[in-house]
């Protein structure tokens, strides 16, 4: 699902809300989540899941063409862990929904 599909879905479920307001709210929520992760904050949405940062340490890799050693710097990557409710909903969803 893309952001625009999410906005259309919410608009269909709540026809009294102006689509522009839904778009702004969606944008602000995603910006806040992104900003929080940049500040090393953990985000937990009960029943849905949690977002956190995993730090991949610096390592030495190899250039596949030349075989030369290359230093790969430390990376901070976002990580999502589904909550129990979401895992159960996905696991027990009927085959027609999948």
One Martini backbone bead per residue (centre of mass of N, CA, C, O) as a GRO file, in nm:
protein
   98
    1UNK     BB    1   0.096   0.036   0.023
    2UNK     BB    2   0.046   0.357  -0.030
    3UNK     BB    3  -0.006   0.671   0.066
    4UNK     BB    4  -0.238   0.731  -0.137
    5UNK     BB    5  -0.400   0.474  -0.067
    6UNK     BB    6  -0.446   0.542   0.228
    7UNK     BB    7  -0.599   0.806   0.182
    8UNK     BB    8  -0.830   0.679   0.017
    9UNK     BB    9  -0.924   0.480   0.234
   10UNK     BB   10  -0.993   0.689   0.453
   11UNK     BB   11  -1.190   0.855   0.281
   12UNK     BB   12  -1.395   0.621   0.243
   13UNK     BB   13  -1.447   0.577   0.558
   14UNK     BB   14  -1.441   0.924   0.578
   15UNK     BB   15  -1.638   1.142   0.405
   16UNK     BB   16  -1.634   1.405   0.605
   17UNK     BB   17  -1.341   1.418   0.542
   18UNK     BB   18  -1.105   1.592   0.411
   19UNK     BB   19  -0.850   1.495   0.211
   20UNK     BB   20  -0.645   1.713   0.300
   21UNK     BB   21  -0.648   1.637   0.602
   22UNK     BB   22  -0.555   1.347   0.567
   23UNK     BB   23  -0.290   1.413   0.427
   24UNK     BB   24  -0.169   1.588   0.655
   25UNK     BB   25  -0.182   1.378   0.881
   26UNK     BB   26  -0.009   1.164   0.744
   27UNK     BB   27   0.242   1.337   0.706
   28UNK     BB   28   0.287   1.407   1.008
   29UNK     BB   29   0.319   1.122   1.114
   30UNK     BB   30   0.563   1.040   0.935
   31UNK     BB   31   0.748   1.268   1.029
   32UNK     BB   32   0.751   1.195   1.328
   33UNK     BB   33   0.867   0.912   1.300
   34UNK     BB   34   1.127   1.000   1.161
   35UNK     BB   35   1.229   1.196   1.379
   36UNK     BB   36   1.238   0.993   1.613
   37UNK     BB   37   1.448   0.804   1.483
   38UNK     BB   38   1.672   1.022   1.455
   39UNK     BB   39   1.658   1.044   1.793
   40UNK     BB   40   1.652   0.739   1.905
   41UNK     BB   41   1.358   0.659   1.914
   42UNK     BB   42   1.095   0.473   2.031
   43UNK     BB   43   0.812   0.317   1.868
   44UNK     BB   44   0.476   0.258   2.002
   45UNK     BB   45   0.196   0.063   1.873
   46UNK     BB   46  -0.060  -0.065   1.996
   47UNK     BB   47  -0.131  -0.364   1.811
   48UNK     BB   48   0.103  -0.323   1.586
   49UNK     BB   49   0.398  -0.184   1.682
   50UNK     BB   50   0.759  -0.133   1.641
   51UNK     BB   51   1.010   0.122   1.632
   52UNK     BB   52   1.362   0.105   1.547
   53UNK     BB   53   1.711   0.097   1.593
   54UNK     BB   54   1.975  -0.042   1.412
   55UNK     BB   55   2.319  -0.124   1.458
   56UNK     BB   56   2.569  -0.140   1.223
   57UNK     BB   57   2.870  -0.224   1.217
   58UNK     BB   58   3.167  -0.196   1.129
   59UNK     BB   59   3.328  -0.313   0.820
   60UNK     BB   60   3.475  -0.555   0.604
   61UNK     BB   61   3.478  -0.559   0.264
   62UNK     BB   62   3.420  -0.656  -0.084
   63UNK     BB   63   3.510  -0.619  -0.401
   64UNK     BB   64   3.380  -0.811  -0.652
   65UNK     BB   65   3.579  -0.735  -0.884
   66UNK     BB   66   3.874  -0.711  -0.715
   67UNK     BB   67   3.884  -0.799  -0.390
   68UNK     BB   68   3.895  -0.552  -0.237
   69UNK     BB   69   3.916  -0.387   0.047
   70UNK     BB   70   3.633  -0.245   0.233
   71UNK     BB   71   3.502   0.011   0.412
   72UNK     BB   72   3.217  -0.018   0.626
   73UNK     BB   73   3.016   0.174   0.774
   74UNK     BB   74   2.819   0.261   1.000
   75UNK     BB   75   2.468   0.175   1.062
   76UNK     BB   76   2.133   0.308   1.061
   77UNK     BB   77   1.840   0.103   1.097
   78UNK     BB   78   1.528   0.039   1.050
   79UNK     BB   79   1.284  -0.126   1.274
   80UNK     BB   80   1.022  -0.377   1.262
   81UNK     BB   81   0.779  -0.488   1.510
   82UNK     BB   82   0.530  -0.683   1.546
   83UNK     BB   83   0.251  -0.722   1.702
   84UNK     BB   84   0.044  -0.951   1.827
   85UNK     BB   85  -0.216  -0.868   1.681
   86UNK     BB   86  -0.099  -0.851   1.395
   87UNK     BB   87   0.010  -1.136   1.376
   88UNK     BB   88  -0.267  -1.274   1.415
   89UNK     BB   89  -0.419  -1.144   1.177
   90UNK     BB   90  -0.227  -1.250   0.957
   91UNK     BB   91  -0.226  -1.557   1.027
   92UNK     BB   92  -0.571  -1.574   1.033
   93UNK     BB   93  -0.620  -1.504   0.754
   94UNK     BB   94  -0.781  -1.544   0.489
   95UNK     BB   95  -0.692  -1.640   0.173
   96UNK     BB   96  -0.861  -1.411   0.019
   97UNK     BB   97  -0.692  -1.169   0.149
   98UNK     BB   98  -0.398  -1.254   0.044
   0.00000   0.00000   0.00000
